[in-house]
Amino acid sequence: SVFSTPEIESEKVNELSARLLEVTEALKKSNDELRRVQREREEMLSNISHDLRAPLTAIRSAMDCLSLESLTEEERKQYLGTMDRRMKTLENLVADMYYLFCVEDTGKKLDFVKVSAAPFFEEYFIDATTDERYDTKDMQLDLDESLDAEINIDIQKIIRVLDNLFTNAAKYSDDGAMIKLSVVPVNGFLQVSVRDTGMGIPEEDVKNVFGRTFTVSSARTPNSATGSGLGLSIAKAIIERHGGTIDCESKLGEGTCFTFTLPVVTEQQNL
């Protein structure tokens, strides 16, 4: 028979203590993450409440002015134009909020299909070059013709990511700026980059660009912009649902590069 000794008992106690410590640390990390997410959501809702209040106030003021009998036809058109612009802002904000919550809901399955990477990204780029928003940009594609990788993606979701990155590149760059799409295989992933030579992002803001509460400085936001500000949060959520990552590098006055990864379908997965 095996007899218990003080040394064996001490080892058991130490092992149990180590396991309890591991569990405690894991629970602490989980609680910290839950608190972080909760704070972020509360801050996002607070910011969104503010963002909703501004256009609603403008619409209400315009409606009140429209009731004035002394309005000229030109003034009436101006107020109607204000209401239309503010309504678009509200529509974009509400639509993007709903889209973000849906993407983050892991209970909702994405529509994954297997596609050949090279034709998919090449077709997207060609379509982009026909869009008038990019008529004044130097559009470039860096795609190895020998690339034969396949990826499992929700096509519309990845198009949404590319649309956001391309739109931002155009929005925050002047005429003649470069917008370059690059796709290269790296360690079982595709590394997809959208680089521009636009105005760039301040160094202190780069780490926050994917946050739900991040707001671009008004000095950098074009007057015509009506976005919700949730585009990059949506892009991050989509890429993470695909098992990839997304990062940003930028230098003020020189440009910005967003890079995301997508897992490549392996031979075992094809069998």
N, C-alpha and C positions, 0 to 999 in steps of 0.2 A: 504494500500500500504506500501511497504518497502522503507524507506528513507535511503540514504547513509549518513554515519557519517564520521567524520575525522578518527575515530578509524577503521571503516570498510575499508576505502580507504587505510589507512596505512597498514592494514593486507594484502590487495590485492597487494600492491606494494612490501611488503616483500616476499609474496609468489611468485610473478613474478620474483623478484630478485633471490630468491633461485633456481627457475627452470632454469633461465638463467645461474646461476653459475654451476648447475649440467651439463647442456648442454655444457658449455664452458670447464669444466673439462673433460667430455667425449671426446670432440673433441681434446683436448690437448693430452689425452692419446692415441687416435687413431693416431694422427700426430706423436707422439713420437715413437709409434710402427712401423709406416710406415718408419720413418727415420732410426730406428734401423735395420729393415729388409733390407732397401736399402743399408745401410753401410755394413751389413753382406754380402749381395750379391756382392757388389763391391769388398770387401776384398777377398771373395771366388774366384771371377773371376780373380783378380790380382794374387792370389796364384796359381790358376789353370794354368794361363798363364805361370807362372814361372815353374810349374811342367811339362808343355808341352814342354817348351823350352829345358830343360835338356835332355830328351830322344831324341828329334829331333836333337839336336846338336851332341849327341853321334852317332846316326844313320848316319848322314851326314859325320862325321869324319871316321866312319868305311867304308862307301861307297867309300870315297876318297882313303883310304888305300887299299881297294880291287882292285883299278885300277893300283896299282903299280906292275910292272912286276917282281920285285925282291922278291915278297912274297913267303914264303915257304908254303907247304900244311898245316902245323900246325898253322901258323899265319893266313892263310885264314879261317881255322875253328874257330879260336878265334874271329876274327872279325864278322863272320857270327853268332856266338853264342851271341856276344854283341848285334847285330842288333835284333836277335830274342827276347832276354830278354827285350830290350827297347821297342820293338813293343808290347809285352804283357802288359807292363806298360801303354802304350798309349791306348791300347784297353780297359783295365780295367777302366782307368780314364774316357774315353769317354762314355763307357757303363754305369758306375755308375752315371755320370752327367745326362745322359738322364733318367735313372731310377729314380733318385731323383726328377727331375723336373716333371716327370709323376706322381709320388706319391703325390707330393705337390699340383698338379693341382686338385682342388676339383671338377672341371667339368668332370673329368674322374672317372667314377664309379668303385668301387672295386667289385670283384666277391664274394660277401658274401654268405656263406652257413652255416647252423646250424650243428654243430658237437658235439659229446660227448667229453668232455675235456680229461678224463682219458685215453681212447684208443688213442686219437690223440697224446698226449705228450709221452705216453709209446712207441708207435710205432716209434716216432721220435728218442727217446733215444736209442732204440734197433738198429735202422738203424745207428746211430752215432757210436755205439760200434763196428760195423763191418768195420768202416772206418779206414784205416791204419794210418791216422793222429793221432788217439787216442790210438794206440796200446801200447804206453809207459805211458799212463796216468791212474790214478786211477779213473775210471768212476763210479759215484754213482747216484742213482735215489731215490728221496724222494717223493713218490706219494701215497696218501691214497687210498687204494683199494675201499673204500666206497664212493669215490668222484663220484657223479652222475650229476654234473653240465654240462650244455650245453652252448656253446658260438657261436656267429655269427662271423665268420672270413673269410677273404680271405686266403684260405689255403696256397697258394704259397707265399703270402706276409709274413705270420707269420713264415713259414719255412725259408724265407730269413732272418728274424730277428734272429731266433734260430741259423741258420748257421753262421751268423756274430758273435754272442756271443760265440758260441762254438769254432769257428776258432780262435778268439782272445785269448780265454782262453788257447788253445793249443799253439798258437804262442808265447805267453809271459809267458810260464812256462817251467820248466825243466822236464826231465823224472821222473816219479813217482809222479808228482803233481796231486792233486785231481781236478776233474771237476765234479761238482754236480748240477743236475737239480732238483729243488724243485717246487712243485705246490700245493698251499693251497688256500681255499676260504676265503675271507676277505670282509665282509660288501658289499655283492652284486657284488664283483669282484673276479676274479682269480688272485692271486699274483704268478707270475712265476719268479723264480730266477735261474741264472746261476752263480755259485760261483767257484772260483779256488784258489789254493794256490801257485800262480805264483809270479812273481816279483813285481806286484802291480804298482800303478801309484802315482807319487808325489802329495802331498796334494794340491798344488797350481794349479795342472792341472785337478783335478777331476771335477771341476765345468765347465770346458770347453770341456769335451770329446765329447759332442754331437754337438758342433759347426761345421759348414761347413768349417771353417778356421783352425780348430784345427789340429796340426801336432804333432805326437808322436816324442819325442826326438830320434835322430838317434842312441843314445847309447842303446835305448830299442828296436829298430827295427831290427829284424833279417835280415841278408844279403840276404836271399832268398825271402824276402817279396816283392811282386809286387802289393800290393793293392793300391787303389786310395786315401785312407784316408777318404772317404765319407761314409764308412759302418755304423758308428754309427749315422750319420745324417740321413741316409736312414732308419735305425731302428726306430729312434725317429719319423720320419714322418709317418711311417707305423702304429706305435702304436697309435699315436694321431688321425689318420684317423679311428681307431677302437674305439675311445672314451676312451682310456686308457692313462697311463703315464709311463714313464721309468726313472729310476734313477741309479746312480752309487755310490757305496761305495768302497773305496780302501785304503790300507795302504802299503806303500812302503816296499818291502821285505817280505810281508805276504800274499798278494793276493788281488783279486778284486771280487766284487759281483755286477752284473747287475740285476735289478729287474724291471719287467714291469707288468702292470695290464691289464686285459681284462674284460669288463662287462659280467656278467652271464645273460643268457636268463631267464626272470622271467616267472612265471606261466601265468600272463596276456598276455605276448607276445606269449605264446604257444597256447592260446585260439583262 
